[in-house]
Amino acid sequence: MEIQALHPKYVTNAKGEKTEVILPIDEFYELVEDLEDLAVVAQRKDEKIIPLIQVEKELGL
């Protein structure tokens, strides 16, 4: 999701400083999904890479 695709609303304090963000629920869930995907990528960054041709051979394709 790109930042431009978000539709945030801001909550401000008495000084006018932004203190909280309100997002439409679908945008929130999409951001959570993106974060989960990034966590999986980070966990797997050291895994061995198997070339597609090798996977296809092993699957009999």
C-alpha positions as CSV (number, residue, x, y, z in Angstrom):
1,M,0.0,0.0,0.0
2,E,1.3,3.4,-0.9
3,I,1.1,6.3,1.6
4,Q,-0.9,8.3,-1.0
5,A,-3.6,5.5,-0.9
6,L,-4.3,6.2,2.8
7,H,-7.0,8.5,4.0
8,P,-6.0,9.4,7.6
9,K,-7.8,11.7,10.0
10,Y,-5.7,13.2,12.8
11,V,-6.5,13.8,16.4
12,T,-4.7,16.8,17.8
13,N,-4.0,18.0,21.3
14,A,-4.8,21.5,22.7
15,K,-1.5,22.8,21.1
16,G,-2.6,21.6,17.7
17,E,0.0,18.8,17.6
18,K,-1.0,15.6,15.9
19,T,-1.3,12.9,18.6
20,E,-3.2,10.1,17.0
21,V,-4.3,8.8,13.5
22,I,-7.6,7.4,12.5
23,L,-7.7,5.2,9.4
24,P,-10.6,3.5,7.6
25,I,-10.7,-0.1,8.9
26,D,-9.9,-1.6,5.5
27,E,-6.8,0.5,5.2
28,F,-5.7,-0.5,8.7
29,Y,-6.1,-4.2,7.9
30,E,-4.1,-3.8,4.7
31,L,-1.3,-2.1,6.6
32,V,-1.3,-4.9,9.2
33,E,-1.1,-7.4,6.4
34,D,1.8,-5.6,4.8
35,L,3.6,-5.6,8.2
36,E,3.0,-9.3,8.6
37,D,4.4,-9.9,5.1
38,L,7.5,-7.9,5.9
39,A,8.0,-9.9,9.1
40,V,7.9,-13.1,7.2
41,V,10.4,-11.7,4.7
42,A,12.7,-10.7,7.5
43,Q,12.5,-14.2,9.1
44,R,13.3,-15.9,5.8
45,K,16.1,-13.6,4.6
46,D,18.8,-16.2,5.3
47,E,17.0,-19.2,3.8
48,K,18.6,-20.9,0.9
49,I,17.2,-19.9,-2.5
50,I,16.2,-22.7,-4.8
51,P,16.1,-21.9,-8.5
52,L,12.6,-22.3,-10.1
53,I,13.9,-24.9,-12.6
54,Q,15.0,-27.1,-9.8
55,V,11.6,-26.8,-8.0
56,E,9.9,-27.7,-11.3
57,K,12.1,-30.7,-11.8
58,E,11.4,-31.9,-8.2
59,L,7.7,-31.5,-8.8
60,G,7.8,-33.3,-12.1
61,L,6.7,-30.3,-14.1
